């Protein structure tokens, strides 16, 4: 398959690994931002094949995992209402809130449905004018354009029974938060290729210059990541701090301007709380004021939330990159993909799920 098999060639992988070993002369710590990249790195054992002094830290690049617990509890409260059809992508259904998850709520009779596009939820609202259809809009910049088009479409159709519970987050402010942390050890970043396919990489250039850290836009296949790591190590060894694009087959510096325009029309930048990390200024998207009527948080006022993280879960430290899943006493025993205590174990992009699926102990 074009652009798949070519990027899993074991001969080329060994050559790239040899180049990393030959290039690295000092200890370097690199963070891959995206959970999809984490899964490839762990599944293929890339982190275990690198030189001992080149360490990968797994970043907070799982939007499901960083969705605030309070937002999940609000989603559960809204979905439990009898007049609501609550729609979501499937990866949110088993993420634990304080008292259960959306899948369990559906088992108890709530009308919770998996959709494959936010436009499917718009279609449900048009077909069911007597029901309130809510879409759980979660994700990084990658999913924001489609969600923007959905709410703009609902407005154009005059659907007063459609709304969104929005929990969008943005990558560059999260990178800045990692770099500003007093215990930061990261010296370079692998930026998420799909995010940059939408937004380009101009937002990373001031970060690279200010903090003097290399940023390499990287794809998701083994050779993408190995080449991205090699590019980062070369910059570190040379004392450079630039934004480079490994994912040239999919990413341009300017990104997708049509998608960016849709996001600008539908959303405004806001402060967002990240699960396990806390509030980050200008790190999220909220519906624009002119679309406030489609805001589910405003339409369904939910008061009295008493959100509390599971005391046995160290998801916050894992999302910040200061701990590994194997540092958690509950990992693989009380916390498994079938019975997760935290979002990183259940999400398809979660670090705990990546470690568990790869058999890491």
Order of alpha helices (4+ residues) and beta strands (2+ residues): alpha-beta-alpha-alpha-beta-alpha-alpha-beta-alpha-beta-alpha-beta-alpha-beta-alpha-beta-alpha-alpha-beta-alpha-beta-alpha-beta-beta-alpha-alpha-alpha-alpha
